[in-house]
């Protein structure tokens, strides 16, 4: 899913200047891409997870390490190519 149009087929006036590379990343295992590097965790939850940020928080997965953005939904973060995120519900977990 491409949230912002990519610049496929267009060239920057000077190589490496003014050209934004597409960032490919995963949210809950689903692939996404964007040209925008700066997001808040709440924007990622709403835009890519189609979930309510008031009832969810974002976790960045880095190998075996998890970085939680719980309580930091409006703090800007930079996303990088290949990153993985998981959206976690703050509500009760159903019991089977």
Long-range contacts (C-beta under 8 A, 24 or more apart in sequence): 1-30, 1-31, 1-32, 1-33, 1-48, 2-32, 2-33, 2-34, 3-32, 3-33, 3-34, 3-36, 3-47, 3-48, 4-34, 4-35, 4-36, 5-35, 6-33, 6-35, 7-35, 21-81, 22-81, 23-79, 23-80, 23-81, 24-81, 24-82, 25-79, 25-80, 25-81, 25-82, 25-83, 25-84, 25-85, 26-83, 26-84, 26-85, 27-85, 27-86, 27-87, 28-85, 28-86, 28-87, 34-79, 37-78, 37-79, 37-80, 38-76, 38-77, 38-78, 39-76, 39-77, 39-79, 40-73, 40-74, 40-75, 40-76, 40-77, 41-69, 41-72, 41-73, 41-74, 41-75, 41-77, 42-73, 42-74, 44-79, 44-85, 45-73, 45-87, 48-85, 49-87, 51-87, 55-89, 55-90, 55-91, 56-87, 56-88, 56-89, 56-90, 57-87, 57-88, 57-90, 58-85, 58-86, 58-87, 58-88, 59-85, 59-86, 59-87, 59-88, 60-84, 60-85, 61-85, 61-86
